[in-house]
Structure formats: C-alpha cells, structure tokens
Amino acid sequence: MKTIETHTVPTLPYGVRLSDYAVGIFASIPSKAGIKKAIKKGLITVNHQRGVSGQFINGNEIIELLEDETLIKKNIDLDLEVLWEDDYLAVIYKPAGLLVSGNKSKTVTNALPYNLKPSILIDAVKPQPVHRLDFATSGLLLIGKTADSIRALGKLFENKTIQKNYFAITIGKMQSEGTINFPIDEKEAISNFSIIKSVPSERFDFLNLVKLAPVTGRRHQLRIHCAQLGNPILGDVEHGVEGKILKGKGLYLHAASLEFTHPYTNQPLTIEKELPKKYHHLFLKN
C-alpha cells in the first residue's frame, strides 16, 4: 500500500501508547477516534510493521500512514464545482443533500482527489475539508491539500481570522438586525444577523432572506440560534415549529462566502457562491 504521510518520532522521556501518541501527527486524521480506526484497519505502521494500539512508542521510530485502498475508486461519479485552487488549498461548492465525509462512498472527501489538481508540494496529502457543512446545507467548503496547510487553515478558524457568511430564509416577523448570544452544549455561541428582504406569506406569516455571520462554530449553530429567536430556518425539520415545516424542498441555509488571508501568499481572498435558484423562486411566489 502507498504511504501518504510519514512521521519520525523524536527522543521521548518515557514510552507512550501508539493510540495516544499518534493523535495529531497526521494532518488527514486529526481525531483520536480516527487514529484508533486506522490502527485497527492496519493503516498505521511502526518501523514498517503493522502498528498495534497498545504498543509503546519510545523514540526514534518511523510511523507511517498508509492509503486506505478500500476507498480508492476508479471513478467516483461526483463532479464538484471548484471555485478556487492552488497547490495549498481549494474552495469547492457542496450541494445540499451531500455528506462531507462518512462511511458512504459518495462523499465530498472521497470525491476530492478526482476533482482537484494534485499538489506538487513535498507534504502533499489527500485533500481534506477543514470545517463542517451539514448534509442539508449548501455552500462553500475550504479544503487543505498539504499537511501543513490543513493545520494552518485550522488555525484560521481557531483564531477566528476567517469570515464565513451564510444566507437563510427564516419564518415569521423578525427584527432587522442583531446579535444572538446563546450557548450551545454549554459552550459560548455567537451569531450576527441582518435582514436583506422580507415578504408576507399566507402560510408562514412572513419569510425573511437573512444574512448570518457566525462568530463561533458550534454544531447546528445557525439553525439553533434562529430557532431561539422564534424565527426558525425554513425546511429545518429538527428545530422548526410544528405546522410550519416545509417538507420536500430541503433546508434553506446556504454558506455564501469565505473571506480570509491566504496563509502562504498573504493574498486577501473573498470567495462567493450565489444563492441556489430555489431561494429566488420562493420569494417570487410570495
């Protein structure tokens, strides 16, 4: 099998179990759960021998991550729209109804190698998304193409130096702008919002095209925050109001733009993707 990442262990003061030591050394597997899964599948070797979770790493070993051949497809029938790309990173458009990653073969992550140009840089790895988009959300997804760029882009989110802007359609009369500061899972969660347009609706009272700018990045943050205001996002079956859930049309939440400074070229980047047609169609009908 092909080696996709290599790590040389420095001198250690004491032994550390492989399942603990390997967390964070591979850009393409940042989580402990992912490391354990890779070890179990035989994808991590120590000095060219299959690694075992409980073996101790003492220093100077060579730890390698192998390519998972079960995920290699001759042709993944999934064309992604690439909006920006260089050897370090890319920005792609994820349609609604598509998983970013997971156990299914048809995911954004599995399709990336067949839609992006291979990086020529020495630390090139299998391209990886560096943030999340829900299955039901459409919009822009930032991708790292090298081990170092995946870490650098992650730092942008950690340091809040990347701006994500979303558009949503919300239900009910709503104030024109404001900030939502409502914790999620006992963690701070902050979102800013402003109304672009409101129209009366016989079924929903009012429909609002709203610009949303999350300050933090909690799971389902924008959906939860809009629901907390009493203005759930149209099509949100999980956080919506009974009797006012639009079924069959999907969630009206779109990641419309990313603004950040390229971590290697220092080029200011603003990448945008227009609203899907269903948004305009809905407002024309009301």
N, C-alpha and C positions, 0 to 999 in steps of 0.2 A: 504494500500500500504506500501511497505517496505521503511524505512528510510535509505538513503545511505550516507548522510552527516548531521552533526549537528553543529550548531554554537550558542554559548551563548554570548549575547550582553553585553559588559561592560557598566559601567555608562557613559552616554553621557551628554555633556554640554547643548545640545539642541536636539530637535526632527529632525529626518531625514526620508524622504520618503523611504519606503521599496524598491522601484525600484532603488533608488540611493544607499542605504546602502548595499544592498545585492551584489553589484558588487565587485567581488574579494574575497568573503568569502567562496565560494565553488570552489574547485580545478577543478571539472568537468564542471563548467560553468563560464569561466573567463570573458566573454563579457557582456556588458550591454544589448545588443540585446537578448542574450541567457537568461539572467535573466528575462527580460520582457516576453519572450515567455514562460518560465517555470511558472511564476506567472499566466499568462493567462490560462495555462493548469491545474492550481491547484496543481502544484508540489512543491510549497513552502508554508510552514505553519509557523504561528507565534503563539507560545504557544498552539500548536496542533490544531489551527484553520486555515482554508484556508486564505492565505495572499492576500492582495489587494494592487495594485501598489501605491495608494495614501495614504495608512495608514502610520502614523508616528511611527517610532521606537524611543523610549525614553531611553532605557537602561534596562538591566537585562532580556530581552525577550529570549526565546529559538526559534531559527529559524532552520527549518529542510528542507532538500531537499529530496523529495520522488522519488522513482524509477518510470520511465515512463513505465507503463505496456503496452502501445501501441507498444513499441519497443521490448518487450520480445517475442522471438520466441522459440518454442520448438526445432527447428532445422534450423539454417541458413546454407544453403548449400554452404559454402565458407570455404575451407581449406586454412589456411595461413601457410607459412613456417616460423617457429620460429627459429632464428639463435642464440639467446642468451636470457636467462631469469633467474631472481631470484625473491625474494619477493618484490623488489623495482621497478624494471624496466624490460623491454624486448626490443629486436630489432627484427622486423619482415621484411619479404620481401614483398613489394607491387608490384604485376604485373602491367604492363601498361594496361590502359583501365579500371581501378578500382578507384572509388571515395574513398577518405579517410573518408569523412563524408558528410552529406547532408540529404535531405528529402527522398531519396530512402532507402529501407530496406537493399539492398545488398551493404554495405559499409564496409571498414576496421573497423571503430569504432564499428559498430553493431556486427561484427563477432569476435571481440577480446575476449569477455568473453567465447566463445566456443572454442577458440584455445589456451588460456593461462591458466596456473595453478592459482587458486585463491591465493591471498596473505594472509598470516596468521597474518600480522601486524595489529595493532589496528586501524590505519587510512586507511585501505584498501578501495578503491573506484572502481567503474567501470573503467577498463583500458582506458587511453586516449592518443592519439598521442600528442606529444609536439611540433611538427613542421609540415610543409606542404610538400606534394609532389603533383604536378599536376596530373590530371586524366591520361594524356598521358605519364607520366614519370614512369619508373620502378625503383625499388631500395629499399634501407634501410629506415625504419621508426622507430624512437625511441618512446617508449611507457612508460608512467608512470603508476604505479599500486597502488600508495598510494597518499593521498592528499599532503603530504609533498614532495614526490619525484617528483610529477608533477611540483611543484613550484621550486624545486632545479634544475631539468633539464631545466626548462625555463630560470633559471639564467645562466646556462652554455651558452645558445645561446645569452642571453642578454650581457654577459661579453665576448663573443667571445672566450670561452675556450673549444669549441668543434670544431673539424675539419671535414668538410664534403668534400668528393672528388667525383666528377662525371666524367663519360666518355660520350662523344658525338661524333657523326660523323658530320662534317661540310663540306660545299660546297665551292669549289674554292681554289685558291692558297693562302697560309696563312703563315705568319711569324712563326718561330719555337717556340717562347715563348714570353710572355709579360704580362702586366697588363692592364686591361680595367677599367678606372675610368670615368664612365658616369652616371650621376644622373638619377634616375627613380622616377617619380612623385615628382620631386623637392627635393628628398632626396638622400644623398650620397649612391652610389652603386659601389662596387669594386670587381672585379673577376680577378684571375690569371689563365693563361692557358699555356700549353705546348703540342706540337705535339708529339704523340707516333709513328705514321706512316702515310705516305701519299702515295696515289696511283693515277695514272692518270685515268680519266674516260671519255669515249666518250660523255656521256650525260651531266656530271657535271663539266668537265674540270679536277678538282681534287676532291678527297674525302680524308678527314683527320680524323684519330682517335685522339681525343684531350682529354687531362686530364684537367678538370676545377675545380678550388678551389675557391668558393665564400668566400669573406671576410665578406660581409654583406648579408642580407637575404631578398631582395625585391622580390615581386611577379613577376614571369617570368624573374627573373634577368639574368640567363644564356642565355636564349633564346633571350632576348633583346640585351644583350652585344655582343653575336656572330653576330647578325644581324647588329649591329652598326659597327663591324669590316668589314662588307661586306662578312662575311662567315656564313650565317645562318645555323642552325642545320637542318639536313636532316629530312624531314617529318613535318616541322613546317609550318602549313598552315596559321598561324596568322602572323608570322614575316618573312616568306620565300620570295624568289624572284619569281615573276610570270614566269612561264615556267620552273622553276627548283624545283617544289614541287613534291616530291614522294608521291603518293596517295595510300592508301590501306595497307601500311606497318607500319603505326604509326610513332611516334616521336622517333628519335634516341638519347635519353637522358636517362642516367642511373645513379642513385645515388649508387656509388660502395662501399663506405667505410665511416665509422664513427670512429673517434678517440677522446677519452675523458677519464677523470679520474672518476671512479665511485664515486659519491658524498657521499657515506656512508662507503664503504670499502677501498677507496683510491686506488683501483686496476686500473692500466692503462688498458684500453680496446681498442682494434682495431678489429672492426667487418667488414668483407668484403663479397661481393657477386659478383661472376664472371659475365661477360657480357652475356646477352642473345645470343642465337645461331645466331639470325638474323644479328648481327654485324659481326661475323666471315664469315658468308655466303656471305655477301655483299662485303667484301674485297677479298674473294677468286674469286669472279666473275669479279673483275676489275683489 
